[in-house]
Amino acid sequence: MLRVCINKSHRETAQRVTYLCTKVICSNHSTLCNKAVRRLPYDEHGRPVQFQQCAPADFLSPQQFGRYGWYAPPSRKYGMLVVRILRGALKLRYIVLGGAIGGGVSLSKKYEEWKDGLPDMKWLDDVLPQGDKWGTFSKKLMEISSVMKDVVQIDPKLKELGEEKVAEWKMWFDNRLDDAIEAADYQGNNASITESKDDIKSKASVSALGLSNDDSKKKYENLQTQVETLQTEIMNVQIKYQKELEKMEKENRELRQQYLILKTNKKTTAKKIKKSLIDMYSEVLDELSGYDTSYSMADHLPRVVVVGDQSSGKTSVLESIAKARIFPRGSGEMMTRAPVKVTLAEGPYHVAQFRDSDREYDLNKESDLAELRREVELRMRASVRGGKTVSNEVISMTVKGPGLQRMVLVDLPGIISTMTVDMAADTKDSIHQMTKHYMSNPNAIILCIQDGSVDAERSNVTDLVMQCDPLGRRTIFVLTKVDLAEELADPDRIRKILSGKLFPMKALGYYAVVTGRGRKDDSIEAIRQYEEDFFKNSKLFHRRGVIMPHQVTSRNLSLAVSDRFWKMVRETIEQQADAFKATRFNLETEWKNNFPRLRESGRDELFDKAKGEILDEVVTLSQISAKKWEEALTEKLWDKLSNYVFENIYLPAAQSGSQNSFNTMVDIKLRQWAEQALPAKSVEAGWEALQNEFINLMEKAKKSPDHDDIFDSLKGAVVDEAIRRHSWEDKAIDMLRVIQLNTLEDRFVHDKTEWDQAVKFLDTSVRAKLAHTEETLNEMLGPGQFTRLTHWKSLTEDQSKRRYVKTELDKVLKNDDKHLPTLSYDELTTVRKNLQRDGIEVDTDYIRQTWFPVYRRHFLKQALHRANDCRKAYYLYSQQGAECEISCSDVVLFWRIQQVIKVTSNALRQQVINREARRLDKEIKEVLDEFSDDEEKKAQLLTGKRVTLAEELIKVRHIQEKLEEFINSLNQEK
């Protein structure tokens, strides 16, 4: 046999190898039980391995022990394999059986839990029919199915939705009714219908439930009413969703079209990014209109000014040039109430767009045209303020389209000769002044519109034009409505007008146009075709020598105006750029002289900087320590509550006469206070503490060396507005009420430290109240003798009387140290008679007024003595409680109040840090966002020479850059 050595720690392993053998290896290693031999490991020759104890040097490790393997005799190998297989199968059977049983039990419990969680449906037994009634109900429902198809009729108004929608709804109703019948058949028994249709119409559904004839009629009427109501509701909902669906489909189509355009026209999109020449020039004019709001002579850039009498057709001429009806119309009513600057440019699509909007109006769609006209009218009416009829605010828009001539036109309100009652008193003068301002520009092209259907002598515009351009070097005369003039006026007069011989005014050219046939619905194409046909067939304009062909039609007019416009632009743009260079140089020199170390910052930039500083202060607010918050809140709370505590709780209770009544009165008053006024006062104190801390941070920031006082007005306005809007959360009051009531329920001071703090709190509070009372007495009694001698002051008559009264009252308090807070009638009489002996006449009210501060001072001094006596009385208090020999009830009262203030300040501190500071931050951001969009507000809050000079310099610099960019592009085009 092989000998394998094992130590004591390995003996357990050897014993496990024997598989719980009853006989273990003997001490001399000579005997092994047969079971042990059968179950011991064997070597490769089939011999059992013997275990014996060996010397420590011969010990084998478990790894070496495992090398010998576990061998069984050859004759036993197959038997052991079969036994192991059977044992594994038996184990598997137990596992499967146990799992099935456990799973069934668990599933049963889950089912019971689910069943218990279902709602109680027993009420259905009283509502739904039982047993045979289901069969009867099934019969009635089948009959209702055929009857209702004739009874329930679709509302005729729904025919507007189309026959398809009606058929769809009828099919839906039939399907729902068939489903109900099938459900009834499933619950009950199938039976044939035995009653007639007439009977079913009257009582079909209700007789199935066993009701009487009267009830049947009522139920049937209710059923019919409900069906009609449901029908109406269903169709209304269907109409609503159909409209929404159509709207979404329309938007989807438009988005798809835009996507296809962007996808297929990438080159066109790239060209749009590069601004056209006329767009650049229009931007320069827009910048100038914002800079030069007074229409002064500084803005001498060319533009086409369209002027004329009211209803002369000037707006129609502009629309004909723009090839679209873009302006609102009215019957004899003034529609143009503000200058409208229209920039015409050539483009692939006929669209219009306002300067301050990204929306493009498709001028080929009547719906977009109507919306554009409505928007123009709304902008005109919005520009008129303060009861005015006309406005100087410019409405800027761009019109692009194929074949449009590039130019900038300004349509002005028509000149009137008579005002109506609904116009402002200065309307006529305002229009004249506005028109003169625009025409006074030496580089403006005046498009003078004259109505050909009225007498020329009635014109008002020609006189104004002659005043501004007497030589006619920049005026183009346009005669409108010549189709009417040919029928009404003398042909010779029309010839004289178009040849410049009737009016004394002079012009570069004379043109005749037809702007319509008097029909509002005519399109521009129809009007232009009518114009072409008129001039081809007109006898007046077809004769030789009367007028040249290029002087008629809107097309020739637009070509002539555009050519003159660009010629004027090329002649004057360099001069205007040089003028702005000089202005910029002067402004920069002035800035360097006044603010040499500062950069030119406009209002927007200054506002953004101030906004950042304010938000930084809000962040600093959230970084205040919890200890500092509690100190500030405690101070503010006591400042708010101290007067109520003394006047309504402490003094009335202390003057009650006994310690028991004191404690009872204190409990009642404290509970009433906590239930009513205390929570609201606490929230008010918390809000004021938050406000004070934020204002202190703002004031502290002003002392910083980097502080800029130009922001002070803006910061103050933002903080004031945010604080005005901010309010504490409502639920905070309820939460504080619960906390404070629970705290006041505790009436026993727990340790010496709290006792000392309460005594100190009482002493400090009483001393502060005593100092205030002393000040009141000093004002009532006047200065003392030393002060009168050193400061040369004297007593008034009233102060002298008060001193005599006080002397008598001191005697009363000296005789009765525990006097009640009120004087008796006898005492009042005694004091008054004593004063009369000294020659002083006073009434009882005068004595009471003097008594109040005198007694208050006497009481507070006694309270200080009691507080001093109670400093070392905690041991007696802790042993005897309320029966303590030394009366310290006022110390306990102030301890309770001190605890309430502690828990309240802690709760308020948490609310401030977690909620209120964030809400204040949010409100400040909202105020800043509102102010950032309000230019008037920014101009009001950011003022001073530094701001105005920087604003002007920035605008002039920006305009000059725009002009230089335009000049470079113009030279490249040449």
Beta strands, then each sheet from edge to edge (+ up, - down):
strand 1: 3-5
strand 2: 50-52
strand 3: 304-308
strand 4: 340-346
strand 5: 351-354
strand 6: 361-362
strand 7: 395-401
strand 8: 407-411
strand 9: 445-451
strand 10: 475-480
strand 11: 509-512
sheet 1: 1+ 2+
sheet 2: 6+ 5- 7+ 4+ 8- 3- 9- 10- 11-
end
